[in-house]
Amino acid sequence: MQEAISDVTKDQANLATNVVDALKEMKLTIAELQRKINQPATSAETEKTFAEKRAERFAERRKRFQDAPICKHCNNKHPGVEESKCWELEANAAARKPGWKSKKSNSN
């Protein structure tokens, strides 16, 4: 019986040692993560200012507009909208905004 008690005591001591080791590892991991969080970002993407990002978006939109083909129905460019969706077509009359006027009309 004394042996069983000493075995249980040894098992409890080993368990306590394992828990302490695991807690030490967790403490080191948390400290490392905190260091990484507190480090200033060095990525070029994160260092861009709002104005630089805005200028990039504007340049992308300008390029998309310049690369867009001229619509054969209205003689304008409308990137992102198919020619079949052009408002000059009678089939798309329901999609027109209120007050829309045709560019093909002879109005002055």
Secondary structure by P-SEA (a helix, b strand, c coil): caaaaaaaaaaaaaaaaaaaaaaaaaaaaaaaaaaaaacccccccccccaaaaaaaaaaaaaaaaaaccccccccccccccccccccccccccccccccccccccccc
